[in-house]
Amino acid sequence: MQLNEVTFSEARPVDGYGPGFFRVGGVLHNGALLVTATRLSSWGGYEDSASLIALVGTVDVVFIGTGSEIAHIPTALRQKLEEAGLGVEVMNSPAACRTYNVLLSEGRRIALAVLPV
C-alpha cells in the first residue's frame, strides 16, 4: 500500500478533540467552533444561524457536529440553512471533524460547526 501525506495548504485541519475542546491547526480552542479553510471562530450553537448563513457564497456544505452522539438539529435551523442555499450534513462531532478534514484536503468549499464532545 502506498501512503501519501495529506497537505492542507493554508487551511487548518482539526488535529484533535476532547471533553470541551478542539485542537485546530495545532492550537487548542474551548467550546463550540465554526471552522472554514480561512476562518476559525467560536460558534453560538444551534441558536447561532446568522454566522452559518454568513458563509453563503463561500461554502457549499456545512458539517454540523452534534457532540458525542448524533442528534437531530432544530428543524428551524435546517430550514434556514437550506433556504439560504447551504447543504447541511449532521453527524456526531468526531465524525464531522474527520469528514471535514478529508474534504478540506481535497480543497472543497466546506465549513464545520461543532459542539464539543
All heavy atoms as an XYZ file, in Angstrom:
866
protein
N       0.845     -1.166      0.000
C       0.000      0.000      0.000
C       0.893      1.232      0.000
O       1.847      1.324      0.753
C      -0.891     -0.003      1.239
C      -1.644      1.262      1.374
S      -2.784      1.514      2.773
C      -2.599      0.199      3.866
N       0.541      2.177     -0.843
C       1.270      3.428     -0.892
C       0.541      4.460     -0.044
O      -0.670      4.637     -0.175
C       1.369      3.932     -2.326
C       2.141      5.217     -2.442
C       2.238      5.693     -3.887
O       1.609      5.146     -4.768
N       3.019      6.719     -4.092
N       1.271      5.131      0.826
C       0.695      6.175      1.669
C       1.144      7.530      1.151
O       2.310      7.718      0.816
C       1.138      6.005      3.124
C       0.726      4.697      3.794
C       1.315      4.623      5.190
C      -0.780      4.598      3.852
N       0.212      8.449      1.099
C       0.522      9.810      0.667
C       0.276     10.766      1.820
O      -0.730     10.648      2.519
C      -0.359     10.222     -0.511
C      -0.093      9.372     -1.731
O       1.048      9.120     -2.082
N      -1.152      8.909     -2.365
N       1.184     11.703      1.988
C       0.998     12.704      3.028
C      -0.100     13.669      2.611
O      -0.149     14.127      1.470
C       2.292     13.478      3.260
C       2.178     14.478      4.385
C       3.490     15.181      4.679
O       4.534     14.744      4.182
O       3.447     16.186      5.404
N      -0.993     13.957      3.538
C      -2.083     14.888      3.268
C      -1.576     16.299      3.518
O      -0.961     16.575      4.546
C      -3.294     14.586      4.171
C      -4.382     15.622      3.971
C      -3.814     13.199      3.898
N      -1.820     17.192      2.573
C      -1.449     18.593      2.761
C      -2.708     19.451      2.747
O      -3.659     19.174      2.031
C      -0.489     19.063      1.650
O      -1.123     18.870      0.390
C       0.823     18.292      1.686
N      -2.684     20.487      3.547
C      -3.854     21.346      3.683
C      -3.583     22.765      3.196
O      -4.396     23.642      3.399
C      -4.299     21.395      5.148
C      -4.833     20.075      5.642
C      -4.023     19.211      6.352
C      -6.140     19.707      5.387
C      -4.513     17.995      6.803
C      -6.644     18.496      5.835
C      -5.821     17.644      6.556
N      -2.434     23.021      2.582
C      -2.057     24.370      2.147
C      -2.170     25.324      3.326
O      -1.609     25.076      4.368
C      -2.912     24.824      0.970
O      -2.754     23.936     -0.108
N      -2.927     26.381      3.179
C      -3.101     27.368      4.254
C      -4.222     27.008      5.211
O      -4.382     27.613      6.258
C      -3.371     28.753      3.650
C      -2.246     29.268      2.784
C      -0.962     29.471      3.558
O      -1.010     30.028      4.675
O       0.101     29.064      3.051
N      -5.048     26.036      4.851
C      -6.194     25.658      5.677
C      -5.729     24.958      6.947
O      -4.648     24.378      7.000
C      -7.110     24.739      4.877
N      -6.573     25.026      7.976
C      -6.243     24.424      9.269
C      -7.169     23.236      9.543
O      -8.372     23.426      9.738
C      -6.384     25.455     10.381
C      -5.388     26.597     10.239
C      -5.704     27.676     11.208
N      -6.946     28.329     10.763
C      -7.348     29.517     11.152
N      -6.650     30.176     12.021
N      -8.461     30.022     10.707
N      -6.610     22.026      9.610
C      -7.436     20.860      9.922
C      -7.702     20.756     11.416
O      -7.020     21.380     12.235
C      -6.561     19.693      9.453
C      -5.165     20.189      9.680
C      -5.225     21.663      9.334
N      -8.664     19.945     11.768
C      -8.923     19.630     13.168
C      -7.946     18.522     13.551
O      -7.985     17.424     12.999
C     -10.381     19.176     13.384
C     -10.613     18.803     14.841
C     -11.353     20.265     12.950
N      -7.037     18.844     14.471
C      -5.998     17.896     14.880
C      -6.452     16.969     16.000
O      -5.885     15.903     16.188
C      -4.761     18.642     15.396
C      -4.153     19.560     14.371
O      -4.166     19.229     13.187
O      -3.662     20.626     14.780
N      -7.427     17.402     16.779
C      -7.869     16.590     17.898
C      -9.047     17.229     18.604
O      -9.417     18.365     18.325
N      -9.619     16.481     19.530
C     -10.762     16.978     20.305
C     -10.851     16.161     21.576
O     -10.285     15.069     21.679
C     -12.069     16.869     19.509
C     -12.289     15.512     18.911
C     -12.858     14.479     19.658
C     -11.899     15.240     17.607
C     -13.026     13.218     19.112
C     -12.065     13.988     17.058
C     -12.624     12.981     17.821
O     -12.784     11.734     17.279
N     -11.546     16.707     22.541
C     -11.750     16.023     23.811
C     -12.857     16.723     24.569
O     -13.540     17.591     24.015
N     -13.032     16.378     25.836
C     -14.124     16.974     26.614
C     -14.038     18.503     26.656
O     -13.171     19.071     27.304
C     -13.942     16.378     28.009
C     -13.106     15.155     27.804
C     -12.242     15.440     26.611
N     -14.878     19.159     25.885
C     -14.971     20.613     25.905
C     -13.991     21.366     25.034
O     -13.983     22.589     25.033
N     -13.140     20.676     24.258
C     -12.146     21.403     23.458
C     -11.948     20.764     22.091
O     -12.276     19.604     21.859
C     -10.798     21.473     24.182
C     -10.042     20.163     24.181
C      -9.176     19.854     23.145
C     -10.203     19.251     25.209
C      -8.488     18.644     23.128
C      -9.521     18.044     25.202
C      -8.657     17.737     24.158
N     -11.366     21.578     21.189
C     -10.907     21.121     19.879
C      -9.506     21.679     19.682
O      -9.192     22.772     20.157
C     -11.810     21.655     18.752
C     -13.210     21.116     18.823
C     -14.195     21.818     19.487
C     -13.534     19.915     18.228
C     -15.490     21.333     19.559
C     -14.829     19.412     18.292
C     -15.798     20.125     18.959
N      -8.657     20.955     18.962
C      -7.346     21.469     18.566
C      -7.379     21.620     17.047
O      -7.568     20.650     16.317
C      -6.232     20.526     19.008
C      -4.850     21.164     18.853
C      -3.725     20.306     19.401
N      -3.665     19.032     18.694
C      -3.853     17.843     19.255
N      -4.123     17.731     20.525
N      -3.772     16.739     18.526
N      -7.233     22.852     16.585
C      -7.318     23.156     15.154
C      -6.013     23.814     14.736
O      -5.610     24.827     15.307
C      -8.516     24.100     14.850
C      -8.590     24.401     13.359
C      -9.812     23.496     15.356
N      -5.354     23.214     13.750
C      -4.083     23.759     13.290
C      -3.058     23.849     14.402
O      -2.225     24.750     14.408
N      -3.131     22.933     15.363
C      -2.172     22.897     16.463
C      -2.504     23.791     17.636
O      -1.762     23.850     18.606
N      -3.620     24.519     17.573
C      -3.995     25.461     18.630
C      -5.249     24.955     19.337
O      -6.232     24.589     18.681
C      -4.233     26.879     18.060
C      -4.636     27.846     19.145
C      -2.987     27.368     17.331
N      -5.231     24.966     20.647
C      -6.352     24.489     21.454
C      -7.427     25.562     21.576
O      -7.128     26.733     21.823
C      -5.836     24.122     22.848
C      -6.743     23.289     23.721
C      -6.952     21.916     23.129
C      -6.143     23.167     25.105
N      -8.695     25.157     21.384
C      -9.847     26.062     21.494
C     -10.911     25.390     22.341
O     -11.230     24.220     22.121
C     -10.430     26.371     20.115
C      -9.453     27.007     19.185
N      -9.228     28.356     19.155
C      -8.632     26.465     18.256
C      -8.310     28.627     18.240
N      -7.936     27.494     17.689
N     -11.484     26.124     23.274
C     -12.546     25.596     24.124
C     -13.910     25.962     23.555
O     -14.084     27.029     22.985
C     -12.430     26.156     25.542
C     -11.210     25.609     26.246
O     -10.973     24.413     26.264
N     -10.414     26.495     26.810
N     -14.874     25.057     23.729
C     -16.247     25.330     23.335
C     -16.534     25.023     21.887
O     -15.714     24.468     21.152
N     -17.740     25.401     21.473
C     -18.214     25.156     20.105
C     -17.448     26.037     19.121
O     -17.127     27.188     19.426
C     -19.706     25.435     20.023
N     -17.179     25.495     17.931
C     -16.390     26.212     16.924
C     -17.066     26.222     15.569
O     -17.808     25.310     15.219
C     -15.028     25.540     16.733
C     -14.002     25.614     17.834
C     -12.730     24.899     17.398
C     -13.702     27.042     18.214
N     -16.723     27.245     14.806
C     -17.065     27.344     13.394
C     -15.752     27.461     12.638
O     -14.961     28.379     12.902
C     -17.951     28.559     13.131
C     -18.303     28.851     11.681
C     -19.009     27.655     11.041
C     -19.157     30.095     11.575
N     -15.493     26.509     11.732
C     -14.202     26.441     11.051
C     -14.422     26.358      9.549
O     -15.269     25.591      9.079
C     -13.397     25.199     11.506
C     -11.997     25.222     10.925
C     -13.357     25.083     13.022
N     -13.665     27.151      8.809
C     -13.598     27.028      7.353
C     -12.121     26.969      6.983
O     -11.255     27.042      7.850
C     -14.267     28.213      6.626
O     -13.474     29.384      6.814
C     -15.688     28.443      7.108
N     -11.844     26.873      5.702
C     -10.449     26.835      5.265
C      -9.703     28.110      5.636
O      -8.490     28.091      5.832
C     -10.383     26.614      3.759
N     -10.419     29.222      5.778
C      -9.760     30.509      6.020
C     -10.153     31.184      7.325
O      -9.663     32.261      7.624
C     -10.088     31.487      4.874
O     -11.507     31.671      4.814
C      -9.567     30.967      3.545
N     -11.040     30.554      8.090
C     -11.583     31.238      9.262
C     -11.832     30.255     10.402
O     -12.196     29.111     10.173
C     -12.901     31.887      8.849
C     -13.703     32.478      9.932
C     -14.984     33.057      9.356
N     -15.882     33.306     10.466
C     -17.172     33.403     10.378
N     -17.750     33.298      9.205
N     -17.911     33.626     11.413
N     -11.640     30.738     11.626
C     -11.956     29.961     12.813
C     -12.526     30.918     13.846
O     -11.941     31.959     14.116
C     -10.703     29.281     13.360
C     -10.953     28.371     14.550
C     -10.107     27.124     14.453
C     -10.699     29.088     15.842
N     -13.689     30.578     14.392
C     -14.295     31.425     15.416
C     -15.144     30.570     16.333
O     -15.465     29.426     16.014
C     -15.151     32.530     14.779
O     -16.214     31.961     14.045
N     -15.502     31.131     17.461
C     -16.422     30.408     18.327
C     -17.788     30.405     17.651
O     -18.091     31.258     16.822
C     -16.487     31.042     19.712
O     -16.952     32.363     19.624
N     -18.593     29.418     18.006
C     -19.921     29.274     17.417
C     -20.932     29.240     18.546
O     -20.724     28.562     19.556
C     -19.988     28.008     16.563
C     -21.310     27.745     15.920
C     -22.061     28.628     15.215
C     -22.040     26.515     15.916
N     -23.214     28.021     14.755
C     -23.225     26.718     15.184
C     -21.808     25.256     16.457
C     -24.171     25.724     14.978
C     -22.740     24.254     16.257
C     -23.914     24.496     15.512
N     -22.042     29.931     18.388
C     -23.060     30.025     19.418
C     -24.023     28.862     19.462
O     -25.044     28.950     20.140
N     -23.726     27.779     18.755
C     -24.591     26.609     18.770
C     -25.802     26.775     17.875
O     -25.845     27.622     16.985
N     -26.804     25.963     18.118
C     -27.978     25.922     17.245
C     -28.705     27.255     17.132
O     -29.385     27.513     16.152
C     -28.961     24.856     17.718
C     -28.387     23.456     17.749
C     -28.740     22.580     18.759
C     -27.522     23.008     16.768
C     -28.245     21.285     18.796
C     -27.007     21.716     16.793
C     -27.376     20.866     17.808
O     -26.876     19.591     17.837
N     -28.581     28.104     18.122
C     -29.248     29.416     18.088
C     -28.517     30.414     17.183
O     -29.054     31.471     16.868
C     -29.349     29.996     19.504
C     -30.104     29.105     20.478
C     -31.528     28.824     20.038
O     -32.201     29.767     19.572
O     -31.955     27.659     20.151
N     -27.302     30.078     16.781
C     -26.457     30.991     16.009
C     -26.508     30.654     14.522
O     -25.505     30.250     13.928
C     -25.026     30.925     16.546
C     -24.095     31.917     15.886
O     -24.583     32.815     15.158
O     -22.878     31.793     16.097
N     -27.650     30.828     13.912
C     -27.771     30.552     12.481
C     -27.132     31.657     11.639
O     -26.671     31.395     10.529
C     -29.235     30.376     12.085
O     -29.962     31.564     12.323
N     -27.054     32.870     12.168
C     -26.528     34.005     11.399
C     -25.085     33.777     10.959
O     -24.724     34.101      9.820
C     -26.637     35.289     12.207
N     -24.253     33.223     11.838
C     -22.853     33.014     11.457
C     -22.725     31.939     10.373
O     -21.810     31.989      9.554
C     -22.000     32.661     12.675
O     -22.437     31.466     13.261
N     -23.651     30.997     10.343
C     -23.634     29.980      9.290
C     -24.152     30.550      7.976
O     -23.569     30.316      6.914
C     -24.462     28.766      9.714
C     -23.999     28.060     10.992
C     -24.938     26.917     11.333
C     -22.573     27.577     10.871
N     -25.218     31.323      8.034
C     -25.781     31.927      6.825
C     -24.799     32.922      6.206
O     -24.759     33.092      4.991
C     -27.151     32.558      7.126
C     -28.155     31.424      7.427
C     -27.640     33.430      5.980
C     -29.500     31.878      7.926
N     -23.951     33.521      7.027
C     -22.933     34.442      6.508
C     -21.929     33.731      5.594
O     -21.206     34.385      4.845
C     -22.197     35.115      7.670
N     -21.903     32.421      5.620
C     -20.979     31.649      4.786
C     -21.489     31.424      3.363
O     -20.762     30.911      2.521
C     -20.706     30.289      5.432
C     -20.075     30.310      6.817
C     -20.054     28.911      7.408
C     -18.681     30.911      6.760
N     -22.746     31.805      3.098
C     -23.331     31.608      1.766
C     -22.428     32.263      0.721
O     -21.997     33.401      0.873
C     -24.760     32.182      1.697
C     -25.274     32.200      0.265
C     -25.691     31.382      2.592
N     -22.140     31.513     -0.317
C     -21.279     32.006     -1.384
C     -19.823     31.605     -1.210
O     -19.064     31.623     -2.172
N     -19.438     31.251      0.017
C     -18.053     30.837      0.250
C     -17.925     29.348      0.520
O     -16.846     28.789      0.352
C     -17.418     31.620      1.414
O     -18.137     31.350      2.615
C     -17.420     33.112      1.140
N     -19.017     28.722      0.965
C     -19.009     27.267      1.181
C     -20.276     26.666      0.571
O     -21.284     27.356      0.406
C     -18.905     26.874      2.679
C     -17.656     27.460      3.310
C     -20.127     27.272      3.454
N     -20.193     25.388      0.267
C     -21.337     24.682     -0.300
C     -22.054     23.830      0.735
O     -23.261     23.647      0.662
C     -20.886     23.782     -1.454
C     -20.233     24.587     -2.571
O     -20.772     25.650     -2.933
O     -19.173     24.159     -3.069
N     -21.279     23.282      1.682
C     -21.825     22.365      2.678
C     -21.288     22.724      4.056
O     -20.106     23.038      4.203
C     -21.441     20.897      2.369
C     -21.956     19.943      3.433
C     -21.947     20.482      1.007
N     -22.173     22.650      5.042
C     -21.792     22.828      6.444
C     -21.974     21.485      7.138
O     -23.066     20.909      7.102
C     -22.658     23.893      7.144
C     -22.305     23.980      8.621
C     -22.517     25.235      6.474
N     -20.901     20.996      7.746
C     -20.988     19.793      8.571
C     -21.265     20.250      9.991
O     -20.506     21.046     10.551
C     -19.683     19.001      8.526
C     -19.394     18.465      7.156
C     -18.432     19.054      6.363
C     -20.107     17.396      6.649
C     -18.174     18.591      5.096
C     -19.861     16.927      5.376
C     -18.888     17.520      4.596
N     -22.345     19.769     10.561
C     -22.706     20.147     11.925
C     -22.452     18.952     12.829
O     -23.052     17.894     12.655
C     -24.169     20.602     12.015
C     -24.366     21.849     11.136
C     -24.552     20.891     13.471
C     -25.763     22.419     11.146
N     -21.536     19.147     13.767
C     -21.216     18.121     14.748
C     -22.057     18.337     15.994
O     -22.022     19.417     16.588
N     -22.813     17.323     16.387
C     -23.800     17.450     17.465
C     -23.280     17.005     18.828
O     -24.058     16.717     19.726
C     -25.061     16.647     17.112
O     -24.692     15.272     16.927
C     -25.724     17.181     15.859
N     -21.976     16.925     18.991
C     -21.403     16.466     20.255
C     -21.010     15.009     20.157
O     -20.724     14.500     19.065
N     -21.010     14.308     21.288
C     -20.544     12.917     21.290
C     -21.522     11.961     20.624
O     -21.131     10.895     20.159
C     -20.245     12.461     22.711
O     -21.404     12.571     23.509
N     -22.784     12.325     20.577
C     -23.810     11.475     19.952
C     -24.471     12.227     18.803
O     -24.629     13.435     18.861
C     -24.885     11.090     20.974
C     -24.362     10.328     22.175
C     -23.810      8.958     21.816
O     -24.376      8.319     20.903
O     -22.825      8.538     22.435
N     -24.876     11.484     17.789
C     -25.614     12.116     16.698
C     -27.012     12.480     17.195
O     -27.605     11.748     17.981
C     -25.678     11.217     15.451
C     -26.233     12.010     14.279
C     -26.466      9.966     15.720
C     -26.032     11.350     12.938
N     -27.482     13.619     16.775
C     -28.808     14.097     17.172
C     -29.364     14.949     16.037
O     -28.611     15.458     15.204
C     -28.716     14.920     18.451
N     -30.668     15.102     16.016
C     -31.282     15.995     15.042
C     -31.000     17.438     15.449
O     -31.012     17.768     16.632
C     -32.798     15.790     14.986
C     -33.186     14.466     14.425
N     -33.121     14.186     13.081
C     -33.624     13.329     15.021
C     -33.505     12.947     12.874
N     -33.820     12.401     14.042
N     -30.748     18.281     14.447
C     -30.651     19.709     14.740
C     -32.071     20.274     14.687
O     -32.963     19.656     14.104
C     -29.706     20.434     13.756
C     -30.222     20.353     12.319
C     -28.296     19.891     13.884
C     -29.451     21.220     11.339
N     -32.293     21.432     15.288
C     -33.637     22.016     15.230
C     -34.101     22.195     13.780
O     -33.336     22.627     12.914
C     -33.464     23.365     15.928
C     -32.297     23.166     16.838
C     -31.381     22.241     16.105
N     -35.346     21.866     13.538
C     -35.915     21.955     12.193
C     -35.788     23.372     11.637
O     -35.468     23.556     10.455
C     -37.391     21.516     12.215
O     -37.450     20.188     12.723
C     -38.005     21.563     10.829
N     -36.022     24.370     12.472
C     -35.938     25.764     12.009
C     -34.531     26.100     11.520
O     -34.371     26.809     10.513
C     -36.350     26.714     13.126
N     -33.501     25.586     12.192
C     -32.123     25.835     11.767
C     -31.864     25.183     10.417
O     -31.338     25.824      9.505
C     -31.131     25.313     12.813
C     -29.656     25.391     12.430
C     -29.229     26.837     12.175
C     -28.793     24.739     13.507
N     -32.244     23.936     10.265
C     -32.046     23.244      8.989
C     -32.758     23.987      7.859
O     -32.195     24.196      6.787
C     -32.538     21.799      9.061
C     -32.351     21.062      7.735
C     -32.839     19.641      7.790
N     -31.960     18.765      8.516
C     -30.842     18.232      8.031
N     -30.461     18.521      6.811
N     -30.123     17.416      8.762
N     -33.998     24.423      8.096
C     -34.750     25.132      7.067
C     -34.072     26.437      6.681
O     -33.960     26.752      5.495
C     -36.176     25.381      7.542
C     -37.026     24.140      7.583
C     -38.398     24.382      8.191
O     -38.610     25.335      8.925
N     -39.331     23.483      7.879
N     -33.607     27.204      7.662
C     -32.924     28.471      7.366
C     -31.696     28.237      6.500
O     -31.453     28.972      5.539
C     -32.502     29.171      8.656
C     -33.603     29.853      9.392
C     -33.033     30.533     10.632
C     -34.123     31.133     11.486
N     -33.580     31.757     12.705
N     -30.897     27.234      6.851
C     -29.669     26.969      6.109
C     -29.967     26.496      4.696
O     -29.334     26.955      3.735
C     -28.810     25.951      6.857
C     -28.330     26.388      8.243
C     -27.546     25.270      8.911
C     -27.521     27.658      8.177
N     -30.920     25.597      4.571
C     -31.254     25.092      3.240
C     -31.891     26.172      2.377
O     -31.611     26.250      1.178
C     -32.139     23.858      3.353
C     -31.358     22.659      3.888
C     -32.193     21.426      4.121
O     -33.445     21.496      4.060
O     -31.596     20.363      4.376
N     -32.744     27.020      2.951
C     -33.341     28.124      2.199
C     -32.289     29.121      1.733
O     -32.435     29.747      0.686
C     -34.401     28.830      3.044
C     -35.674     28.026      3.196
C     -36.642     28.632      4.202
O     -36.360     29.730      4.750
O     -37.694     28.003      4.449
N     -31.199     29.242      2.506
C     -30.105     30.138      2.134
C     -29.206     29.523      1.066
O     -28.334     30.199      0.524
C     -29.278     30.493      3.373
N     -29.411     28.239      0.765
C     -28.624     27.585     -0.268
C     -27.441     26.783      0.237
O     -26.581     26.385     -0.550
N     -27.377     26.547      1.536
C     -26.286     25.753      2.095
C     -26.709     24.300      2.245
O     -27.805     24.014      2.734
C     -25.887     26.286      3.480
C     -25.142     27.602      3.523
C     -24.985     28.077      4.961
C     -23.780     27.466      2.863
N     -25.823     23.401      1.853
C     -26.039     21.996      2.146
C     -25.746     21.768      3.622
O     -24.871     22.421      4.195
N     -26.471     20.854      4.246
C     -26.305     20.586      5.675
C     -26.127     19.086      5.869
O     -26.945     18.300      5.401
C     -27.548     21.052      6.477
C     -27.379     20.740      7.952
C     -27.809     22.522      6.252
N     -25.057     18.712      6.537
C     -24.821     17.317      6.897
C     -24.624     17.270      8.405
O     -23.766     17.968      8.946
C     -23.581     16.758      6.195
C     -23.721     16.650      4.701
C     -24.737     15.610      4.270
O     -24.957     14.629      5.013
O     -25.306     15.764      3.183
N     -25.433     16.458      9.072
C     -25.405     16.359     10.534
C     -24.827     15.014     10.938
O     -25.222     13.976     10.395
C     -26.825     16.528     11.110
C     -26.819     16.387     12.621
C     -27.416     17.867     10.686
N     -23.892     15.039     11.877
C     -23.283     13.812     12.407
C     -22.698     14.126     13.771
O     -22.691     15.290     14.186
C     -22.218     13.280     11.443
C     -21.162     14.281     11.055
S     -20.168     13.804      9.611
C     -21.260     14.197      8.266
N     -22.229     13.123     14.488
C     -21.601     13.441     15.769
C     -20.308     14.210     15.500
O     -19.785     14.210     14.379
C     -21.394     12.192     16.631
C     -20.380     11.221     16.083
O     -19.484     11.571     15.325
N     -20.517      9.969     16.452
N     -19.812     14.899     16.497
C     -18.657     15.781     16.293
C     -17.395     15.054     15.840
O     -16.693     15.554     14.951
C     -18.392     16.609     17.547
O     -19.445     17.542     17.724
N     -17.054     13.870     16.399
C     -15.867     13.186     15.880
C     -15.967     12.869     14.385
O     -15.015     13.102     13.631
C     -15.798     11.913     16.735
C     -16.432     12.302     18.028
C     -17.566     13.217     17.618
N     -17.113     12.378     13.938
C     -17.292     12.070     12.513
C     -17.266     13.340     11.671
O     -16.707     13.355     10.572
C     -18.601     11.317     12.297
N     -17.855     14.414     12.180
C     -17.852     15.686     11.450
C     -16.426     16.205     11.273
O     -16.067     16.696     10.200
C     -18.719     16.708     12.177
N     -15.606     16.092     12.312
C     -14.213     16.536     12.221
C     -13.445     15.718     11.185
O     -12.709     16.277     10.367
C     -13.527     16.433     13.578
S     -14.128     17.612     14.806
N     -13.613     14.416     11.210
C     -12.916     13.555     10.248
C     -13.351     13.863      8.813
O     -12.509     13.991      7.912
C     -13.164     12.078     10.560
C     -12.493     11.602     11.831
C     -12.601     10.087     11.983
N     -13.978      9.605     12.008
C     -14.702      9.448     13.109
N     -14.202      9.777     14.281
N     -15.933      8.969     13.033
N     -14.650     13.987      8.606
C     -15.172     14.263      7.273
C     -14.685     15.623      6.778
O     -14.279     15.772      5.622
C     -16.706     14.200      7.276
O     -17.112     12.928      7.772
C     -17.277     14.408      5.887
N     -14.724     16.606      7.659
C     -14.230     17.944      7.323
C     -12.771     17.870      6.862
O     -12.403     18.438      5.827
C     -14.370     18.868      8.532
C     -13.730     20.212      8.353
C     -14.357     21.216      7.630
C     -12.483     20.486      8.895
C     -13.765     22.457      7.451
C     -11.882     21.725      8.737
C     -12.523     22.704      8.002
O     -11.927     23.924      7.831
N     -11.927     17.164      7.615
C     -10.504     17.085      7.267
C     -10.284     16.442      5.900
O      -9.462     16.910      5.115
C      -9.737     16.308      8.331
C      -9.483     17.114      9.573
O      -9.696     18.316      9.617
N      -9.038     16.437     10.621
N     -11.010     15.374      5.607
C     -10.848     14.700      4.321
C     -11.228     15.641      3.179
O     -10.475     15.803      2.209
C     -11.684     13.399      4.259
C     -11.737     12.848      2.838
C     -11.117     12.363      5.214
N     -12.379     16.267      3.276
C     -12.826     17.151      2.198
C     -12.003     18.434      2.133
O     -11.793     18.985      1.049
C     -14.308     17.442      2.339
C     -15.204     16.202      2.175
C     -16.665     16.564      2.339
C     -14.968     15.523      0.844
N     -11.511     18.896      3.271
C     -10.628     20.059      3.288
C      -9.342     19.760      2.511
O      -8.865     20.592      1.737
C     -10.305     20.440      4.734
C      -9.444     21.672      4.946
C     -10.214     22.929      4.528
C      -9.029     21.771      6.412
N      -8.812     18.555      2.694
C      -7.579     18.181      1.987
C      -7.798     18.109      0.478
O      -6.848     18.206     -0.287
C      -7.038     16.851      2.510
O      -7.830     15.769      2.069
N      -9.050     17.937      0.056
C      -9.385     17.906     -1.370
C      -9.689     19.299     -1.916
O     -10.018     19.448     -3.088
C     -10.595     16.999     -1.599
C     -10.331     15.552     -1.271
C     -11.571     14.682     -1.381
O     -12.681     15.222     -1.656
O     -11.449     13.466     -1.200
N      -9.636     20.308     -1.059
C      -9.874     21.674     -1.500
C     -11.346     22.027     -1.660
O     -11.677     22.994     -2.346
N     -12.222     21.265     -1.039
C     -13.664     21.527     -1.161
C     -14.070     22.771     -0.386
O     -13.422     23.178      0.573
C     -14.467     20.337     -0.628
C     -14.150     19.024     -1.263
C     -14.771     18.897     -2.654
N     -14.538     17.572     -3.184
C     -15.393     16.582     -3.101
N     -16.554     16.743     -2.492
N     -15.100     15.408     -3.617
N     -15.189     23.347     -0.782
C     -15.743     24.552     -0.136
C     -16.693     24.104      0.983
O     -17.892     23.943      0.759
C     -16.480     25.397     -1.162
C     -15.576     25.997     -2.197
C     -16.302     26.677     -3.340
N     -17.692     26.988     -3.149
C     -18.240     28.201     -3.234
N     -17.489     29.233     -3.516
N     -19.528     28.371     -3.069
N     -16.140     23.910      2.164
C     -16.899     23.342      3.271
C     -16.681     24.150      4.537
O     -15.744     24.931      4.647
C     -16.496     21.877      3.534
C     -14.985     21.790      3.753
C     -16.938     20.989      2.399
C     -14.498     20.473      4.231
N     -17.571     23.926      5.493
C     -17.429     24.517      6.820
C     -17.769     23.457      7.853
O     -18.481     22.483      7.565
C     -18.373     25.720      6.986
N     -17.279     23.670      9.044
C     -17.521     22.775     10.163
C     -18.047     23.595     11.332
O     -17.405     24.545     11.762
C     -16.224     22.083     10.560
C     -16.217     21.206     11.802
C     -17.096     19.972     11.565
C     -14.806     20.804     12.179
N     -19.227     23.241     11.821
C     -19.805     23.865     13.014
C     -19.974     22.738     14.021
O     -20.776     21.827     13.797
C     -21.135     24.521     12.692
N     -19.197     22.761     15.102
C     -19.172     21.618     16.011
C     -19.416     22.005     17.463
O     -18.891     23.013     17.936
C     -17.856     20.827     15.933
C     -17.787     19.974     14.704
C     -16.642     21.731     16.002
N     -20.192     21.150     18.109
C     -20.366     21.230     19.556
C     -19.349     20.282     20.181
O     -19.058     19.217     19.631
C     -21.776     20.809     19.947
C     -22.916     21.669     19.369
C     -24.265     21.056     19.729
C     -22.809     23.097     19.877
N     -18.801     20.632     21.343
C     -17.802     19.769     21.974
C     -18.376     18.420     22.395
O     -19.569     18.292     22.644
C     -17.335     20.554     23.192
C     -18.048     21.835     23.182
C     -19.063     21.841     22.092
N     -17.485     17.446     22.483
C     -17.866     16.113     22.964
C     -17.856     16.116     24.474
O     -17.215     16.918     25.096
C     -16.952     15.002     22.422
C     -17.111     14.896     20.924
C     -15.508     15.245     22.775
